[in-house]
Amino acid sequence: EMEKGPQKMMKKQKAEWKKADGPTARQRARDEQRMREYERLRNVPLREHVESFFPFLLASDLKDFVVPERWPRPKRAGESSTLEEMTTLKLLYSLREAVAKHQCQRCWALKQCCICKRISSVETKNKIYIFMHPHEMLRASNTGHLIVRSCPVQSRMLILGVPAHERILQDLVKAPHTMVLYPSDTSIPVHEFLKKTQHEQKLHEEKEEKNRLNIVLLDATWSQTKSLKKFLARIQTNAGDEYRASFVHINLTKPSLFAPLRRQARKDGCSTIEAASCAFNELGEKEVSRIWIQTLCMYVDTICTQGRKDQVYGTFTKEEQTKMRTSVPR
């Protein structure tokens, strides 16, 4: 059995040791640090502070997210937490870190390198939903939020672990014109999905919003998408025969433009905005696709510049780049 899977056996043995010995010294130290921090923050009016610092985020990306009145008590090692509790705590940590870094709540770059005014607006006839893992909130290497910034009317961000957002997804999967953009064993190409959708619309005589699609993009790393897919599988089981959404994949022919910021775990991997751009190109909205690629290149150069690295795609002039670099504190 060891020859068949030595790594699997080692993980199993470590798990047994961990269960028998209880929390490690490092875990106990981490728990004590979190509890000291909780004692310091538990009487702070948390909701008032978040609303004063992040009015835009609470009205857009975090819409319907209920900010607790006080800082939640952290769980110790061995204590279980619900998905909602873990999401709430992670989002609060991300917000606190954004304040410390002086991060722009719109473009998610540093305020000294803000590019909000440079992001071009687009209009699309389709509805876009960014289904985001909570660990991606306010990460500089995230691109899903750029889609929401470029077309705020036709797009919406949904976060795993926020009950109101999960209810929206449960309704979306019951619509025949909903596509989940993610490669899987059951995914189909975009052109096949269009044929299938047009056929079902004719059968059901759906005249209202006939040509509009609901496009759901999973916004996470490859390892984080397991949680997103697990949730989608659960709502698929609960929906039963009412489940009508389809997994759709795209055909990538070029290397990812996002490689300078995040290493791709797969050869066919790409950023969220690149996947959306490719899908919309196949849907016939080529101008939207082109603008999103331009926005991605600008964002990559912005994050490289604020990290004191050379820009990759030449978005900024030397004067602009020097000004951005000197304004960012070391």
Secondary structure, 3 states (H helix, E strand, C coil): CCCCCHHHHHHHHHHHHHHHHCCCHHHHHHHHHHHHHHHHHCCCCHHHHHHHHCHHHHHCCCCCCCCCCCCCCCCCCCCCCCHHHHHHHHHHHHHHHHHHHCECCCCCCEHHHCCHHHCCCCCCCCEEEEEECHHHCCCCCCCHHHHHHHCCCCEEEEECCCHHHHHHHHHHCCCCCEEEECCCCCCEEHHHHHHHHHHHHHHHCCCCCCCCCEEEEEECCCCCHHHHHHHHHHHHHHHHHHCCCEEEECCCCCCCCCCCCCCCCCCCCCCHHHHHHHHHHHCCCHHHHHHHHHHHHHHHHHHHHHCCCCCCCCCCCHHHHHHHHHHCCC
